[in-house]
Every structure is written in C-alpha cells, then in structure tokens.
Amino acid sequence: MKALDDVHLDIEVGRFTSIMGPSGSGKSTLMHCLAGLDRLTSGQVLIGDTDLGSLTDDELTRLRRDRIGFVFQAYNLIPTLTAVENIELPARIARQELDPSWRDQVVDTLDLVDRLDHRPNELSGGQQQRVAAARALVRRPEIVFADEPSGNLDTRSAGELLTFLRRAVDDFGQTIVMVTHDPAAAAYSDRVVFLRDGRPVSELSDPTVESILEGVKELET
C-alpha cells in the first residue's frame, strides 16, 4: 500500500494551509515529503525552483537549515540552553546574521521578552512552544512546517500560538503548512486540504470550525 498516491498540491506563498485527515491518511508523510525529511519514490517536490529529489543528502540538510522552519509538537528545545539561545541556535549553526529588530519583534509578539534567560524546565508548555515557534520564524524561512503544534497545549496556550502563526502570515507574509487533527486549530488557516488513503479528496477556503467539521464527516462516509 502506498502512503501517498497521485498527490498534486500547490502551496500558496504567504498563505496558511492546514492538512487534515483520519489516522493513516498520510498527513505526516505528506508534510515530511514536502519538507525534504522523507524522499519520494516517484514524483517531484519543488520549493521555489528547487527540485528536492535532485539534491544530495548534504544539499537537503542545507536547504532545511537555510530555507525551512519547523515547529513540532514535542518542542525539541535544548534543555541546557536558555530560551534566547534556543531561538538563535539554528542561525548560529548556519553562521547566519540575525536581524536584531526582526528577532525582537518575533520575541515581543510571542510575549517572551521576560523569559529569554530561562531554560526550558523553567518554562510552561505554552512558553516552550512559543520559543519553538520563534526559533522557526526568526530566520525568515521561505516556508514553515508545523506538525500538530498545539497538540500538547492547553486551550489558552494553543490559542496564543495559533494567533501568532496567523499573524505571521497576515503581517509578515510567512508561508505556513500545518498538519492537525483539530478543527479549531485548522480554522486559523486560509485553506484546509483533506486527505484520505494518501490522496487529497477535498479542500476548503476561508474555513470555519463548522465547515471543517462537515468536511471531516464527509471523509468518514
């Protein structure tokens, strides 16, 4: 059985796209392929004009480092580093200069100014996820992939994170692709793509919680 089959999908620049579907539908596999974490057995994935299938492993690593941001459900923060050190770590590894005004804007928008010197074990789950979001966005990547970013958060923290992702698109022109099972989370996006058995079967523009729930019901029929 193919994890993905006959997928044709365009991700619009400067838009927030959510991918939904039942367990086993291929959501995470699709995101991993789009982000260059998994290789295709056939077909193409393009980021801009770059064909990911044509890149060596080292070139893929550099592309993910330089052009892509990631926000995972499991934060993936370095426990011995402070919040600001975690936020700046990918740029330091890539030997990239950060724009201080942009970094400060991201930190301020995520309400992390008073938490920059704290280590992850001194932060709440919501604060840790906001640090992870800042880390993903501080280098202005071409595209950010978010895998169930609100899945481990309480309702308030989830709302704060998703509001920031929404603002990153509206105010900063960021491109975001999010995998989620949560209709309330997906309602923050501009577009929802529904997968079933490894294929996109429908989509919504300007989704609401109600229209997403209807779409989920149709997947189950």
Protein Blocks (a to p, Z undefined) as FASTA:
>chain_A
ZZbghiacdddehiacdddddehilmmmmmmmmnopaccfedcddehjbcfklpcfklmm
mmmmmmpccddfklopafkbcfklmmmmmmmmnopacdfklmmmmmmmnopmlmmmpcfk
lpcfklmmmmmmmmmmmnopabdcdehkllmpcfklmmmmmmmmmmmmmmnopacddddf
bfklmmmpmbdcddeehiafbdcehiafklmmmmmmmmmZZ
